[in-house]
Amino acid sequence: MPAGAVRVRVPASTANLGPGFDALGMALNLYARIEMAAAEQTQIELLGTNMQGIPTDKTNLIYKVARMLYDEAGISMPELSIRMDSEIPLTRGLGSSASAIVGALAAANALSGAALPPEELFRLASSLEKHPDNVGASLFGGIIAAYWDGNEAKHVRIEPHERLEALVAVPAFQLSTEHARGVLPSEVPMKDAVYNIGHTAVLVAALAAGDLGMIRHAMKDALHQPYRAALVPGMEKVLREAADHGALGAALSGAGPTLIAFADGQEGRKEELETFLRETFLAEGIEADTRWLKPSGEGVRVWTMQGGEPAFEQFAEGAE
């Protein structure tokens, strides 16, 4: 039965984790929040500083994804009232588009009463994003290993180690996924493919087993980061030296330009690592915001509104 109004909270994500190109993702405790309700006329309201430049008409991604869900379910879609606020910076490699896709699918699924199962939402999200890593992490939470073959999407979820933390350094410039993919070669040497298969396999095993010490050896990549390094000044140094400053490993977050470093929260070198990342960017003349995050064990969460809920502005601030 259709709901009157719903709210969703969906986590950010980091993809690839180094060698797991288009296959590994991790949810992070940075969130986008969406409210969706049937209305007499479609209205889209965007709150917060990360929403600049996003359309507020029916070309809006959330509206278009909601329509896709209704069409997939064979249900007539009403006009919609949509409100969104996001802590996730746009086009920085932290899954902003994936969070919007997952949030819109989850909200429309609940609002319409379609009740499509999570695996179907995952398939739809992967078909839109064209790779499953970010959308899978935002949908299911934790760490996911996944594939999308153009027809079906499958994943295995890994529970993050309780001491695992992530430092993101978000430089003050944007980098579109299209541009970051455009620098990649259409073919790679066999030795590079084998290199990445081995490192990805060890990384997945280390994450599943909670072997934090193995992460630094496994988070090495030959498929995408060497080609993208020129797009992010300072990246090569961070990937090469972050472990010397207390990191378990470091990588380009998704298509970038954000860099992410993982650390054992009990090791006591977090300040040193943060200073290293910030100063590496500054040496290149780039300001970067740094922030410590944790893996989000929970994926997208949906509330059906019953009346008496806090105002959306309070919900967007985390009052749930």
C-alpha positions in Angstrom: 0.0 0.0 0.0 1.4 3.4 -0.9 2.8 5.6 1.9 1.9 9.3 2.3 5.5 10.5 2.7 8.8 8.9 3.4 12.3 9.9 4.5 15.5 8.2 3.7 19.1 8.5 4.9 21.8 7.1 2.7 25.6 7.0 3.4 28.4 8.2 1.2 30.8 5.7 -0.2 34.4 5.2 -1.4 35.0 2.9 -4.3 37.9 0.8 -5.6 39.9 0.8 -2.4 43.0 0.8 -4.6 43.1 -2.3 -6.8 39.4 -3.3 -6.7 38.4 -1.1 -9.7 34.6 -1.0 -10.1 34.4 -4.0 -7.7 35.0 -2.9 -4.2 33.1 -0.2 -2.2 32.8 0.9 1.4 30.0 3.0 3.0 31.1 6.0 5.1 29.3 7.8 7.9 28.6 10.9 5.8 25.0 11.1 4.8 22.5 12.5 2.3 18.8 12.7 3.5 15.8 12.8 1.3 12.1 13.4 1.9 9.6 12.3 -0.7 5.8 12.7 -0.8 2.9 12.7 -3.3 1.9 16.3 -4.2 -0.4 18.3 -6.4 2.5 19.7 -8.3 6.1 18.6 -8.4 8.4 20.7 -6.2 12.1 20.0 -5.5 13.8 21.8 -2.6 17.5 21.5 -2.0 19.1 22.4 1.3 22.7 22.9 2.3 25.9 24.1 0.6 26.6 20.9 -1.4 23.5 21.3 -3.5 24.7 24.2 -5.7 24.0 23.7 -9.4 21.6 20.8 -9.1 18.4 21.3 -11.1 15.1 21.7 -9.3 12.8 20.7 -12.1 12.0 17.3 -13.5 15.5 16.9 -14.9 16.6 16.4 -11.3 18.3 13.0 -10.8 16.2 12.0 -7.8 13.0 12.7 -9.8 14.2 10.8 -12.8 15.3 7.8 -10.7 11.9 7.8 -8.9 10.1 7.7 -12.2 12.3 4.8 -13.3 11.3 2.9 -10.1 7.6 3.6 -10.7 7.9 2.5 -14.3 9.8 -0.6 -13.4 7.0 -1.5 -10.8 4.2 -0.7 -13.3 2.7 1.9 -11.0 1.5 5.4 -12.1 3.6 8.0 -10.5 2.0 11.1 -8.8 3.5 14.5 -8.8 6.2 14.6 -6.1 7.4 16.9 -3.4 11.1 16.2 -2.9 13.5 17.7 -0.3 17.1 16.8 -0.1 20.1 17.8 2.0 23.5 16.2 1.7 26.8 16.2 3.6 28.5 14.6 0.6 30.5 16.9 -1.6 29.6 16.8 -5.3 32.0 15.3 -7.9 34.7 14.6 -5.3 34.8 10.8 -5.4 32.6 10.1 -2.4 29.6 8.7 -4.1 27.4 11.7 -4.3 25.5 10.5 -7.4 25.3 7.0 -6.1 23.8 8.2 -2.8 21.2 10.2 -4.8 20.4 7.1 -6.9 20.1 4.8 -4.0 18.1 7.3 -1.9 15.7 8.0 -4.7 15.1 4.3 -5.4 14.6 3.5 -1.7 12.2 6.5 -1.2 10.2 5.8 -4.4 10.0 2.0 -3.5 8.5 2.8 -0.1 6.3 5.7 -1.3 4.8 3.7 -4.1 4.3 0.5 -2.2 6.1 -1.4 -4.9 8.2 -3.3 -2.2 10.9 -4.3 -4.7 13.5 -6.4 -2.9 17.0 -5.0 -2.1 18.7 -7.1 -4.8 16.3 -5.6 -7.5 17.1 -2.1 -6.2 20.8 -3.0 -6.5 20.3 -4.1 -10.1 18.5 -0.9 -11.0 21.1 1.3 -9.3 24.0 -0.6 -10.9 22.3 -0.2 -14.3 22.1 3.6 -13.8 25.6 4.0 -12.3 27.2 1.5 -14.7 29.3 0.0 -11.9 28.1 -1.5 -8.6 30.7 -0.4 -6.0 29.4 2.9 -4.8 25.7 2.1 -5.1 26.2 -1.3 -3.4 28.0 0.3 -0.5 25.3 2.9 0.0 22.5 0.4 -0.3 23.9 -2.4 1.9 26.4 -0.6 4.1 29.7 -1.9 5.3 32.2 -3.1 2.6 31.0 -4.8 -0.5 32.7 -6.9 -3.3 30.4 -6.8 -6.3 30.1 -7.2 -10.0 27.8 -5.7 -12.7 27.9 -7.5 -16.0 25.4 -5.3 -17.8 22.5 -7.5 -16.9 22.8 -8.6 -13.3 24.5 -7.3 -10.2 25.7 -9.5 -7.4 27.5 -8.7 -4.2 29.0 -10.1 -1.0 29.0 -7.9 2.1 31.9 -7.7 4.6 31.6 -6.3 8.1 34.2 -3.6 8.6 36.7 -4.1 11.4 35.7 -2.2 14.5 39.1 -0.3 14.6 39.1 0.7 10.9 38.9 4.4 10.3 39.2 6.5 7.2 40.8 9.9 6.6 39.5 11.8 3.6 41.3 14.7 2.1 39.0 16.6 -0.2 40.8 19.1 -2.4 39.2 22.3 -3.5 38.5 21.3 -7.0 36.0 19.0 -8.8 36.8 16.1 -11.0 34.1 14.5 -13.0 33.9 10.7 -13.3 33.7 11.0 -17.1 36.9 12.9 -17.2 38.7 10.6 -14.8 37.6 7.6 -16.8 38.6 9.3 -20.0 42.3 9.1 -19.2 42.2 5.3 -18.7 43.5 3.1 -21.5 41.1 0.7 -23.3 43.6 -2.1 -22.9 46.2 -3.0 -20.2 49.1 -5.4 -20.1 48.4 -8.9 -18.9 50.9 -8.4 -16.0 49.0 -5.4 -14.8 45.7 -7.3 -14.8 47.3 -10.2 -12.9 48.9 -7.8 -10.5 45.5 -6.3 -9.7 43.7 -9.6 -9.4 46.2 -10.8 -6.8 46.1 -7.6 -4.8 42.3 -7.4 -4.9 42.0 -11.0 -3.8 44.4 -10.4 -0.8 42.6 -7.1 0.1 39.2 -8.8 0.2 40.6 -11.6 2.3 42.3 -9.2 4.7 39.2 -7.1 5.1 37.1 -10.2 5.7 39.5 -11.7 8.1 40.2 -8.4 10.0 43.9 -8.6 9.1 44.6 -4.8 9.2 48.3 -5.3 8.9 47.9 -6.8 5.4 45.9 -3.9 4.0 49.0 -1.8 3.2 50.5 -4.5 1.1 47.2 -5.2 -0.8 46.1 -1.6 -1.5 48.3 -1.3 -4.6 47.0 -0.8 -8.1 48.2 -0.9 -11.7 44.9 -0.4 -13.6 43.7 3.1 -12.9 45.6 5.1 -10.3 48.8 5.5 -12.3 46.8 7.0 -15.2 44.8 9.3 -13.0 47.8 10.6 -10.9 48.4 13.5 -13.2 44.8 14.7 -12.5 45.4 15.0 -8.7 48.7 16.8 -7.8 50.3 15.2 -4.7 48.5 11.9 -5.2 51.6 9.9 -6.1 53.4 11.1 -3.0 50.4 10.3 -0.8 50.1 6.7 -2.2 53.8 6.2 -1.9 54.4 7.6 1.6 51.1 7.5 3.6 52.1 4.2 5.3 55.2 5.9 6.6 52.9 8.3 8.5 50.6 5.8 10.1 48.2 4.7 7.3 47.2 1.2 6.8 46.9 2.1 3.1 45.9 4.9 0.8 44.0 5.3 -2.4 42.2 7.6 -4.8 38.6 7.6 -3.6 36.5 6.5 -6.5 37.4 8.7 -9.5 38.8 11.4 -7.2 40.0 13.9 -6.6 39.5 13.0 -2.9 42.3 10.9 -1.4 41.5 8.4 1.3 43.8 6.8 3.8 42.8 4.0 6.2 44.1 3.8 9.7 43.9 1.7 12.9 42.0 4.0 15.3 44.0 2.6 18.2 47.5 3.3 16.8 47.7 7.0 17.8 49.2 8.5 14.6 46.0 10.1 13.3 47.2 13.7 13.7 50.5 12.9 11.9 48.7 11.3 9.0 46.2 14.2 8.7 49.1 16.7 8.7 50.9 14.7 6.0 47.9 14.7 3.7 47.1 18.4 4.2 50.7 19.5 3.7 51.2 17.4 0.6 48.3 19.2 -1.0 49.5 22.6 0.2 52.9 21.9 -1.3 51.1 21.7 -4.6 49.2 25.0 -4.0 45.9 23.2 -3.2 43.7 23.7 -0.2 42.1 20.5 1.1 39.5 19.7 3.7 40.4 16.7 5.9 37.9 14.7 7.9 38.0 11.5 9.8 35.2 9.1 9.0 34.2 5.6 10.0 32.8 2.9 7.8 29.0 3.0 8.0 27.7 -0.5 8.9 24.2 0.5 7.9 23.2 1.2 4.3 20.2 3.2 3.2 17.5 3.5 5.9 13.8 4.3 5.2 11.2 5.9 7.5 7.5 6.0 6.7 6.2 9.2 8.1 3.3 8.9 10.6 3.0 12.5 11.7 4.7 14.3 14.5 8.2 13.9 13.0 10.7 16.7 13.4 10.9 19.2 10.6 13.0 18.2 7.6 15.7 20.7 8.6 16.1 18.9 11.9 16.1 15.5 10.2 18.8 16.8 7.8 20.9 17.7 10.8 20.6 14.1 12.1 17.6 14.3 14.4 16.0 11.0 13.4 
